[in-house]
Amino acid sequence: MTSAALPLSALENATEFLPRHIGIDAFDEAHMLSVIGEASRRTLIDAIVPRSIARASAMDLPAPVTEAAALAELQAIARKNQLLKSFIGQGYHGTHTPGVILRNVLENPAWYTAYTPYQAEISQGRMEALVNFQTMVCDLTAMPIANASMLDEATAAAEAMALAKRSVKSKSQRFIVSGEAHPQTIEVIQTRAAPLGIEVVLAQSPQEWQAALDGDHFAALAQYPATTGRIDDLRADVDKAHAQQAAFIAAADLLALTLLTPPGEWGADIVVGTTQRFGMPMGAGGPHAAYMACRDEFKRSLPGRLVGVSVDAHGHPAYRLALQTREQHIRREKATSNICTAQVLPAVIASMYAVYHGPEGLARIAQRVAAFTAILAQGLQQLGAPVQAQAAFDTLLLRTAGATKAIAARAVSMGVNLRIRSETELCITLDETTTRDDIQLLWRIFAQDGQPLPTFEAFENGVEPLIPAHLHRTSAYLTHPVFNTYHSETGMLRYIRQLSDKDLALDRTMIPLGSCTMKLNATSEMIPITWPEFAHIHPFAPADQLQGYQALDEQLRAWLCQATGYAGISLQPNAGSQGEYAGLLAIKAYHAAQGQGQRNICLIPSSAHGTNPASAQMVGMQVVVTKCDDNGNVDMADLQAKCEQHSQNLACVMITYPSTHGVFETSVKELCALVHQHGGRVYVDGANMNALVGVAAPGEFGGDVSHLNLHKTFCIPHGGGGPGVGPVCVVEDLVPYLPGHATGGITSKTGAVSAAPLGNAAVLPISWMYIRMMGADGLKAATETAILSANYISARLKDHYPTLYASEGQDGKPGHVAHECILDLRQLKETSGVMAEDVAKRLIDYGFHAPTLSFPVPNTLMVEPTESETLAELNRFIAAMIAIRGEIRQIESGAWPQDNNPLKNAPHTAESLLGAEWNRPYSRETAAYPLPALRKSKYWSPVGRVDNVYGDRNLFCSCLPVEDWEA
Ligand SMILES: *Cc1c(COP(=O)(O)O)cnc(C)c1O
């Protein structure tokens, strides 16, 4: 039949998105079902999803539209945002993302589709960028050690509070915060402090601040420069804190630090802040990378991820995640924080901004901002405006005698947002995008009718920045060659490409990571995030300018309620871990409101993800671990016993569904009922929603709270370890306890959990596009196909690697898995000395990113193929796994020694194979081309196996010494 003979509706469907997202077509599906031994996708799903939890009705979502139509609809929503020039500041600034970074990092799937760098060998490029980030932060703050990004400045400040509490000698419970810190930072600190019994002393005036410092406290935090722009000399304040055995925390602006004496030179113990203005658009509040730096003694309890330098099997330098940050699940309730997904992509962008501009370029940008600020102040003074400008970098404070709102309104009418600090205080903040015309415009706002306007030219000769002489920076920074080499666009382009070529991301291979759901991040979903209406808007712009975001928020929440069966959702948490934290806060506040504040026991099965106990500990709950049975299910008898034992104090249970063992437990409804009977609430970790959307809804089968990972199930790319979005979803009676945001105008019984009211707002269009293009049937088909693909892999590999856990089979048929399967490699240790890690590393030689290694069961691989992979790619993976099993047989038979074989020596670098000598018991061809297809398309690992132990013993977390770097 020619296409002309098709009905028009079929022709229109020719552009539908569904077959772009789902890699399996009807023909493939039939084949895969036959391998599994099921007649249809329907019978497969019926055999797997317990009838008792199946959805009562389909999701009520708008009918799907094509990519072009969805983009047009979203464009109309974006246009509801009004783009005024922002001088609000308060931690969010206009910035020029260099085009070479915008296109080749932010908009480049080689960077944005990568996973967290747990597999060090295939992540050398992004880890080099993160080491640049750490070096940049260390240099600018003058601190010895910095991590590879925090979620935002406010949560970084709260984490600094917790780090100080763990690390200082003082036993005080008092934490002092300067009233001149950013208000959203103060809010998030207050939310974090309350459940930990920390008393926050908010020092509203310099007098209160000094008085508080003289009293007992375990740490104090000041903004540098202050949120109102003032620049204080804090040396004496640091001494006062140290006299109390307390820590001093500075929240500092990195651009300002190019000109100001850095906190490390005046004694600060911890420094936090945002890197947003290093090239990452404001995006209504996120995503941006925050940073944390600290003194050397604190490094072993530093939260977040830390990239360090180690050596590979050939003695060459190689990067890997250091210390506690490598496998954060291990420490569970003893973890230093719950941060898992951080802000890697924004951190890479900030680091590239510093690489591209270099120290001189950054100083020029900062000097220009400081000079413009001084000129603005002079003009305002000439106009008689009440400007306070003794010392400032980029922000001026005006005391308006009650006229703040009128002035701000006049500014808006002229296309400009100023910051309303209070009835009587107004702030103006400049940034690298400020122009001469902007300064003239700002003067016009303050000019009386008929008053002559100052001219920029009148001030520009001999302008002196308002930086106090005794706080001028004198020390050098960013002296490493990496910050002084790539200042031409050609050089920068090639550096970015050189790094991304070292890494394996989704643009080259499936990343079959159980629990972490690495699926298609469609280009059409990504396009809107850099539209100016979404990218260049300040999170605290007046609400009527943010109507596009408001519409996006409302629609997305309504759709996610349909997907989960919950009554209310907040999109504020900016990672899954933060959603967990927000959900547990809601549970805690709910119990307290019922007069049940004693309920603080949180039951968590032993198979849970490490963030679960870490989050419980952050809200002051006591974790009690419950057992799993031999089939990997929650041990109901043990759970019942613990519910009874703790009945009066039971706050909640945290389960993952389907379980982290990859199984739909049939008893989940009974489990929920049991916990409810004892007055507890049920938290269902939503990381595995890719097995549920359209099929079953946690809000329907007994969950009270869940978080979602929009960066897993709903297509936001992982970005090499962030950004994420972790919406917290609750049933009706918990809705009043969803996070609020006083600074952003959201009131609630629970405080803010992120710096911005909508968290990582700028990436929400991605999930909106996905749902809009898939529709209810499409999303359900995606879930069912994800389950089909996992079962296909499990079935094809069963004679080579048994699947550890499966549901009970019916009618004598083998059991099934959910959307992921745990391949059991434990017996191989006995027969061949091969560990799961060796298979993971050997997969690199075959061109694959390994599945999830040793979680939740040690020495296993958890495989999650997702619906987006084609049958050809699934088969390529299966072929590699079978070939590796063949290699293991060679070891079992004694043909290759246990300690010298292609698995133990994997991954193989080109350099190691090209040496004049070759004395391995297998050929070079076996090492590099174990399957014929690899001769046509080969990924070469840039380093050999990385030595973790060496790196932890010799901790080094900055750019390589110059000799190594040049080599
Ligand atoms: C990924 C994951 C989390 C944590 O989510 P982040 O977004 O990385 O903070 C929690 N639980 C489970 C089961 C997960 O897989």
The ligand as a MOL file (V3000), in Angstrom:
LIG
                    3D

  0  0  0     0  0            999 V3000
M  V30 BEGIN CTAB
M  V30 COUNTS 15 15 0 0 0
M  V30 BEGIN ATOM
M  V30 1 C 17.9610 7.7170 43.1340 0
M  V30 2 C 17.3150 7.2350 44.3540 0
M  V30 3 C 17.1130 8.0820 45.4610 0
M  V30 4 C 17.7450 9.4520 45.5940 0
M  V30 5 O 17.3980 10.3690 44.6320 0
M  V30 6 P 18.3650 11.5790 44.2650 0
M  V30 7 O 17.5860 12.3330 43.2620 0
M  V30 8 O 19.6130 11.0110 43.7180 0
M  V30 9 O 18.6020 12.3820 45.4910 0
M  V30 10 C 16.3770 7.5870 46.5200 0
M  V30 11 N 15.8950 6.3240 46.5110 0
M  V30 12 C 16.1120 5.4680 45.4770 0
M  V30 13 C 15.5750 4.0720 45.5440 0
M  V30 14 C 16.8260 5.8990 44.3610 0
M  V30 15 O 17.0550 5.0650 43.3400 0
M  V30 END ATOM
M  V30 BEGIN BOND
M  V30 1 1 1 2
M  V30 2 1 2 3
M  V30 3 2 2 14
M  V30 4 1 3 4
M  V30 5 2 3 10
M  V30 6 1 4 5
M  V30 7 1 5 6
M  V30 8 2 6 7
M  V30 9 1 6 8
M  V30 10 1 6 9
M  V30 11 1 10 11
M  V30 12 2 11 12
M  V30 13 1 12 13
M  V30 14 1 12 14
M  V30 15 1 14 15
M  V30 END BOND
M  V30 END CTAB
M  END
